Amino acid sequence: MPDAIFTAPPHPTWSGAALVNREGKLVGIGSLVVGDASGQGVRMPGNMFVPIDRLPPILGDLMANGHSSDPPTPWLGINTEEAGGRLVISRAVPGGPAEKAGIKRGDIIVGIDGQSPHDLNEFYRNIRSLGSAGVTVPLDIERDGDKRRFDVKSMNRRDHLKLDSTL
């Protein structure tokens, strides 16, 4: 997201947190923890905030449904960090699509369908370019010096979390 707002150091309860400027005006909503909040290619963990200006087009949906009515983005169920110029998987969510496909903590992402992402922003952009939730994401992974392809069937994160369940 080219107009994202980055802060450092990261705050542990970042998701959905309000970012308020000195005048007390809401300017962003917390979204992701990132490995380089500076954008300089250095290890500076921080938070990424979605600018509040991006919300008006979906505000009605958020208020009525709690989420956008746009097609859901592909969710793989991994946490990934930039480390030493590489994208390293720091966690595979138990029961998530990546874990089911065989991806593990410590795996290094070297490509998405043969394209090498250089940072997390490019990684997420490449995944979203493949389509909406349910698309198969071909991840090229390096593990113990060996490279192989894992086809990860993405899903809607809400389904994994059972957020629409009445149970």
C-alpha positions in Angstrom: 0.0 0.0 0.0 1.9 3.1 -1.2 0.2 5.5 1.1 0.5 3.4 4.3 1.6 5.0 7.5 4.4 3.3 9.4 5.4 3.6 13.1 8.1 2.2 15.3 8.6 0.5 17.6 5.8 -2.0 17.1 2.9 -2.1 19.6 1.7 -5.6 20.7 -2.0 -4.8 20.2 -1.7 -3.2 16.8 -4.6 -4.8 14.9 -7.4 -2.3 14.7 -5.6 0.3 16.8 -6.3 3.9 16.2 -3.4 6.2 15.0 -4.1 9.7 16.2 -2.1 12.8 15.2 -1.1 15.6 17.6 -4.3 17.4 17.0 -6.3 14.4 18.2 -7.5 13.5 14.6 -7.8 9.9 13.6 -5.4 9.3 10.7 -5.1 5.6 10.5 -6.2 2.1 11.6 -3.6 -0.5 12.6 -3.1 -3.4 10.1 0.2 -5.3 10.0 3.4 -5.7 12.0 6.3 -5.2 9.6 10.0 -6.0 9.8 11.1 -2.6 8.3 8.9 0.3 9.2 11.6 2.7 7.9 11.4 1.6 4.3 15.2 1.8 4.2 15.9 -2.0 4.0 17.0 -2.1 7.6 15.7 -4.2 10.5 13.3 -1.8 12.2 10.2 -3.6 13.3 7.0 -1.4 13.4 3.4 -1.2 12.6 1.6 -0.4 9.3 -1.5 1.7 9.5 -4.2 2.0 6.8 -4.8 5.7 6.2 -8.3 6.8 7.3 -8.8 8.4 3.9 -9.1 4.8 2.4 -12.1 4.0 4.6 -15.0 6.1 3.1 -15.6 3.8 0.1 -16.1 0.8 2.4 -17.4 2.5 5.6 -21.0 1.5 5.0 -20.0 -2.2 4.5 -17.8 -2.1 7.7 -20.6 -0.6 9.7 -23.3 -3.0 8.4 -21.3 -6.2 8.1 -18.0 -5.7 9.9 -16.1 -6.2 6.7 -15.9 -5.0 3.1 -18.2 -6.5 0.5 -15.2 -6.7 -1.9 -14.1 -10.3 -2.7 -11.8 -11.5 0.1 -8.1 -11.5 -0.4 -6.2 -14.8 -0.4 -5.1 -15.8 3.1 -2.3 -18.4 3.5 -2.0 -18.5 7.2 1.6 -17.5 7.6 3.6 -14.8 9.3 6.6 -13.7 7.3 9.5 -11.5 8.2 12.2 -9.8 6.2 15.5 -11.0 7.5 18.9 -10.5 5.7 17.2 -9.6 2.5 15.1 -12.8 2.5 11.4 -13.5 3.4 11.4 -16.0 6.3 8.3 -17.7 7.6 8.2 -17.1 11.3 4.9 -19.0 11.9 2.5 -21.2 10.0 -0.9 -21.0 11.6 -2.1 -24.4 12.8 -4.7 -25.7 10.5 -4.1 -22.9 8.0 -3.6 -23.4 4.3 0.2 -23.1 4.3 0.6 -25.6 7.2 -1.8 -28.0 5.3 0.4 -27.7 2.2 3.5 -28.6 4.3 5.1 -25.2 4.8 6.9 -24.7 8.1 8.5 -22.1 10.3 12.0 -21.2 9.1 11.1 -21.9 5.4 12.4 -19.1 3.1 10.1 -17.8 0.4 12.2 -17.5 -2.8 9.3 -17.0 -5.3 5.6 -16.9 -6.1 5.1 -18.8 -9.3 8.7 -18.2 -10.3 8.6 -14.4 -9.5 11.0 -13.4 -6.7 9.5 -10.9 -4.2 12.0 -8.5 -2.8 10.1 -7.4 0.3 6.8 -8.1 2.1 5.0 -5.4 0.2 5.8 -7.1 -3.1 5.1 -10.5 -1.6 1.5 -9.5 -0.7 1.0 -7.6 -3.9 2.0 -10.7 -5.9 -0.4 -12.9 -4.0 -3.3 -10.6 -4.4 -2.6 -10.3 -8.1 -3.4 -14.0 -8.5 -7.1 -13.5 -7.5 -9.4 -13.6 -4.5 -9.6 -16.1 -1.7 -9.6 -19.7 -2.9 -6.9 -19.2 -5.6 -4.0 -21.6 -5.4 -0.7 -19.8 -4.6 2.4 -21.5 -6.0 5.1 -20.7 -3.4 8.7 -21.5 -4.2 10.4 -22.4 -0.9 13.9 -23.0 0.2 14.3 -25.4 3.1 17.7 -26.8 4.3 19.3 -25.6 1.1 16.8 -27.4 -1.1 14.2 -25.5 -3.3 10.7 -26.8 -4.0 7.3 -25.7 -5.0 4.3 -25.8 -2.6 0.8 -25.2 -4.0 -1.1 -23.5 -1.2 -4.9 -23.3 -1.7 -5.7 -19.9 -0.1 -8.9 -19.2 1.7 -10.9 -16.4 3.3 -9.4 -15.7 6.7 -12.8 -15.1 8.1 -13.7 -18.8 7.3 -10.7 -20.0 9.2 -11.5 -17.9 12.2 -15.2 -18.8 11.9 -16.1 -15.1 12.2 -19.4 -15.5 10.5 -20.4 -18.5 12.6 -23.5 -18.4 14.9 -22.2 -21.3 17.1 
